[in-house]
């Protein structure tokens, strides 16, 4: 089951075969944000609290384009 904190592998798109950790899930739209994957440039206006400019940030990826990365999840089982 895919949940926040899980490691996933991207199957299609510009970031194909890359892996990353899920940082946000949108179950209603079946999408997830993955750390360092599907980066976009966002133009921000200057306000009193923050400086404006062009910022790189992650965008959502559809869950059908992801596969649970089981390398990190599996544990070795000792044979008798």
C-alpha positions as CSV (number, residue, x, y, z in Angstrom):
1,X,0.0,0.0,0.0
2,X,1.3,3.4,-0.9
3,X,1.4,5.9,1.9
4,X,3.3,9.0,3.1
5,X,7.0,8.1,3.6
6,X,6.9,5.1,1.3
7,X,9.7,4.8,-1.4
8,X,8.4,4.6,-4.9
9,X,9.8,4.2,-8.4
10,X,8.5,6.3,-11.4
11,X,7.4,4.1,-14.3
12,X,6.8,6.7,-17.1
13,X,7.5,10.3,-18.0
14,X,10.6,12.6,-17.8
15,X,11.6,11.1,-14.4
16,X,11.3,7.5,-15.5
17,X,13.3,5.0,-13.4
18,X,13.9,7.5,-10.6
19,X,13.1,6.7,-7.0
20,X,12.0,8.9,-4.2
21,X,10.0,9.3,-1.0
22,X,6.4,10.3,-0.9
23,X,6.0,13.7,0.8
24,X,2.3,14.3,0.2
25,X,-0.8,12.3,-1.0
26,X,-4.0,13.4,-2.6
27,X,-6.3,10.4,-2.3
28,X,-9.3,12.2,-3.8
29,X,-7.4,12.8,-7.1
30,X,-5.1,9.7,-6.9
31,X,-1.9,11.8,-7.0
32,X,1.3,12.0,-4.9
33,X,4.2,14.4,-4.5
34,X,7.6,12.7,-4.5
35,X,10.8,14.3,-3.1
36,X,12.9,15.6,-6.1
37,X,10.6,14.2,-8.8
38,X,8.5,16.2,-11.4
39,X,10.1,19.5,-10.5
40,X,8.5,22.7,-11.8
41,X,9.4,26.4,-11.7
42,X,6.9,28.6,-9.8
43,X,6.9,32.4,-10.0
44,X,6.3,34.0,-6.6
45,X,5.4,37.6,-5.9
46,X,7.2,39.4,-3.2
47,X,5.3,39.8,0.1
48,X,6.1,41.1,3.5
49,X,6.8,37.6,4.8
50,X,8.8,36.2,1.9
51,X,11.1,37.2,-1.0
52,X,9.7,36.7,-4.5
53,X,11.3,35.1,-7.5
54,X,11.4,31.8,-9.3
55,X,11.3,28.8,-7.1
56,X,11.7,25.1,-7.9
57,X,9.1,22.8,-6.3
58,X,7.7,19.3,-6.7
59,X,4.4,18.7,-8.6
60,X,2.0,15.8,-8.3
61,X,2.3,12.5,-10.2
62,X,-0.6,10.2,-10.8
63,X,-0.5,7.0,-8.7
64,X,-0.8,4.8,-11.8
65,X,2.6,6.0,-12.9
66,X,4.2,4.8,-9.6
67,X,5.4,1.5,-8.3
68,X,6.2,0.7,-4.7
69,X,10.0,0.3,-4.4
70,X,10.3,-2.9,-2.4
71,X,14.1,-2.9,-2.2
72,X,13.9,-0.7,0.9
73,X,10.8,-2.4,2.3
74,X,11.9,-6.1,2.1
75,X,13.7,-7.7,5.1
76,X,15.9,-10.7,4.7
77,X,14.4,-14.0,6.0
78,X,16.7,-16.6,7.5
79,X,16.3,-20.1,6.1
80,X,16.4,-23.1,8.4
